[in-house]
Every structure is written in C-alpha cells, then in structure tokens.
Amino acid sequence: MIDFHCHLDLYPDPHAVARECVSRNLYVLSVTNTPSAWRGSANLAPAGSRIRTALGLHPQIAAQRKGELPLFRELLGGVRYVGEIGLDGTPEYGSSWADQVRVFSEILQMCADAGGRVLSIHSRGAASDVLAQLDGYRRAGTPVLHWFSGTQRELTRAIDMGCWFSVGPAMLAGAKGRALAARMPRDRVLPESDGPFARLDGRPAVPWDVDATLRSLGDIWVEPIDEVRERLLGNLRHLVE
C-alpha cells in the first residue's frame, strides 16, 4: 500500500521502521524537514525498495533554516519529490511569517526552473496563502496538500487549481476532516500517516497504519475496501508515471 507523507527519519528507530516498510512492500514518501537531513534520510531506503525521499524545508523552521536554501538548490536536481514545504499560519509561528513566505516562494521558483516536481505541502492555518503562492508558480509541479484543514471554499479553490490531497487516520478521525475528504476528487487522493507526529490510539502513527485510512475512505465513499485500495494505487501510478 501507500504512505505518501511520513517523517521516516524522525522515528526513534528509523531503520527498524524502514525495514518493516520494505517487508510489507509499502510505497513510502519519506519527507524531510531540512535540506541538510536529506542525505541521511535517503540512506534509510535500501536499494530496490519502494521508499522515496523528498527534499524539504518545513515552514515551522523556515526562520532558523532559511540559510539552507542554497543547499536545497544544489540537491534539487537529483530528486523527484519535494516536501515538506509550505506555510503555517497558526499564531505560534506568526513571528516567522515573512521568512516562511520567502522560503516557500523561493522553493516554488526553484522547482519551476527545474521543470516541476511532485510537492508535498503543509498549509495549516494558511490554506488561502498557500493557494495564492501556488497560483503564482503554476510551473512548480503537482501540489499534494498534506492533511488539508482549510474551509470548504478553500477546498473548492484547491480542487479547481488541480491540487491533489493526502489524507490520514488522524485527519479522518474528525468530522471536519471527513467532510473535506468526502468532497475531494477521488482520483486525486492518496493515503498518508504523517507519522510519527500524527497519533493513532494514543501512539505515533506508522506507515502501515494507512490501512485505517482505507477503511475510513471506504466508509466515506461507500466503497468496498478492495475498490478503495485499487483506486489509490491507480492514483499513485497516474501521479508518478
């Protein structure tokens, strides 16, 4: 199955989690929070595995790590996936807003100059601003909005712009998340865990918890779980082909 947004390098024992992903034949997008973490994270993926490592610079640490933008540019040519990037509009990160916007816009411009990438994007408390930035950099690639939590109007705008969405058990545990997922185009949805930050049953989520995502989507879409699984696998093939 698929986990399209997981912080593999941030588990207490990332090698053990990576080995389990390989044994289960999971397709995992391992996102990173800083460019300097990319090489170490990429080394967690054994040769021939279905683990892919994305190059990221998380908005919550944009102010502290903006100096890594040159390294981001240096590494970008060798990666297909970019994430976690985006904006965080919650009050806790208000003081870094100007740095967040600068970092996000520069990364989008880099991606556009590089011919486009698949982008895993954080938009908590900032959906409208994220969409405005994406609208200004249409050539940056395919945006996949991770754990989207905006309004229904913002969701409509994202859909109209061609955005994709990754959803996980924690998001789908609440009424708002389920309502949003119900309106997302089914051919532009992928499962995620957001582990180890997201929690499930009081513990950090792991990539194989995406089975819970399949069950939730089956309930929301009123589809058998086997059909949901095939749909999501088809979505992944369409995105990465």
N, C-alpha and C positions, 0 to 999 in steps of 0.2 A: 504494500500500500504506500501512501504518500504522506510525508510531513513536510509541508512547504514553508515552514518558518520555525526553526529550532535553534537555540543558542547552545550548540553541542559542546563548545569549548568551556562553558560555564557550569557544567555539572561537576560535582565533587570528584568523580572518577570518569572523565570524558572518554577515556579509552574503552572502559567497560561498556558504556552506552553505545559507542561506535561499533564495538564487536557485536552487541545484541542487534543493532540495526542491520548489520551485514548478515547475521544468521537468519533474520526474518525477511531478508531481501527487500528492505524498505528503501524507497526513494526519499532522501532527506535533503532539504536545502538548509545547510548549516550557515546561518547568518552570523556576521561578526559586528562588534561594536566600534572597533577602531581598525584603521589600515595596518597598524603595527601588529595586530593579532592575527592577521590573515594567514601568514605562512604557517604559524604554529597550528592554527585551526585546520588548514588544508592537510597538514601532516597526520591528522586524525583519521583521514579517509584512506583505507587501504586501496592499493591499485586494483582496478576492476570492480570496485564497489559502486553502489548507486548513491553515494553521498557526494553532494556538490557543495562547494564552499563559496559563499557570497562575500563580496568586498563591501564593508560598511563603515559608516561613521554616524553613530547614534545621536539623534538630536539632543538627548538629555546630557550629553557630554561634549556638545559642539564647542562650547566656550573653552573647555580645557584642552581639546584635541584638534582645534582648527589648524594648528601648526602641522598636522599630518596630511593636509590636502596635497602637498607635492608628492608624498609617498602614495597617496590614493591615485594620483595621475600616473605615476610610474607603474603601479600594479594593474591598472585598469585594462591595459591591452591584453593581459593574459587571463581575464575572467569573462564569463558569460553572464553571471548574476551579480547584482549589486543590492546590498541590504545588510543591515537595517539602516535606512536613511529616512529623512522626513522632517516633521516638525512636531513639537509637543507644546500645546497651548495651555497646559494646566498651570495654576498660579505658582507652583513650586519652581517652575523653570522660566518664569516671566523675565527674570533679570538677564537671561541669556538669549532672549528672542532675536535681537539683531544678529548675533553670531549664528543662531540656528538658520535664519533666513539666508544669510550669506553662504554658509556651508552648503545648504540644500541647493541653492541656485547654482553654485559653482559645480557641484557634483552633477546636476542635471545638464549643465552645459558641457562638461567633460564627456558625459555619456552620449549626448547628441553628436559631439565632434568625433566620437569613436564609432559612430554608426548605430547606436542604440543598444540597450541591454534590457534584460528582464529585471525589474526593480521591485524589491520588497519594501513597502513603505509604511512608516509609522505616522499616524495622523490624529492621535488622541488630543481632543480639545482644540483641534486645528484643521478640521476637515476642509472648510472653505478655503483657508490659506494654502493648504496642500494642493487642492484642485486648481487654484489660481496659478500656482507655480507650474504645475504640470501643463496647464493650458498654454503657458508661455514657452514651454520646451517640448513641443509635440514630438520632436525627433529623438528625445532622450531614450525612448524604448517603450516597453509594455509595463504599465504600472499595475502592481498587485497590492491592493490595500489590505494590509495585515490587521486583523481584529478591528475592522471598521466600526466606529461607535458614534458616527455623526447622526444628523437628523434625516428624516425621510426625504426632505427636499435636497439635502446634500447627497444622499444616495442616488436620487434621480439624476442629479448633475453628473455624478461619477459614472453611472451607467451610460448616460448619453455621450460621455467622453471616451467610452470604450475601456474603462478600467476593469480589472479583474479583482477578485476578493479571495483572501484565505481566512478560513473560519475554524475555530477550535472548540473543544469541550467547554472551556471556561466561558467563552463568549456565548455559546448556545445554551448555557445553563440559565440565563436570564431571559425575561420576556422581551426586553428591547432587542437583544441580540437575535432572538428567534424571529422577531418581526422583521428585522432588517434582512436576515438570511432568506426569509420567505419571498422577498422581492428581488433578490439578486438573480441575474440571469444564470440559469442552471449550467449553461455551457461556459461560464466564466468563474466558476467556484472551485477552489482547491482546499483540502484539509490541512490543518496545522495543529501543532501542540503548543507552541510558544514556551516550551519547557526550557529551563527549569523555573521560569518566572511565573507562568500560569500554574495554578494548583488544581488538583482533582482529588476529591475525597481527602482533603487535608494534606496532601503530599505534592511535591513538584511533579508536574506532568512530564511524561517521557514520550518519545516519538511513537511508540506503538499504542499510545492512548488515542490515536486517531480513529481507532475502531469505535470509540464513543461518539466521535464526530459523525461517522457514517450512520450510526443508529439515530442520532438526533436529526440529521438531514433526512433520513428515511421517514421519520415522523412528520417533519415539517413539509416535505414534498409529497407525502403519502405515496411513497415508492418502496418496493422491497429492497432490502439492503444490498442484494446482489446487483440490482439495477443501479443503485447509487454508486456502488464500487466501480462498475463498468463505466458509468458516466464520468466519474472523477478521473479514472485512468485515461479515458479518451480526452478529457480536458487537458491533462498533463501532456499527452502526446501532441495535441494541437499547439500548445504553448511553446514547446521546446523543439518541435520538428524544424 
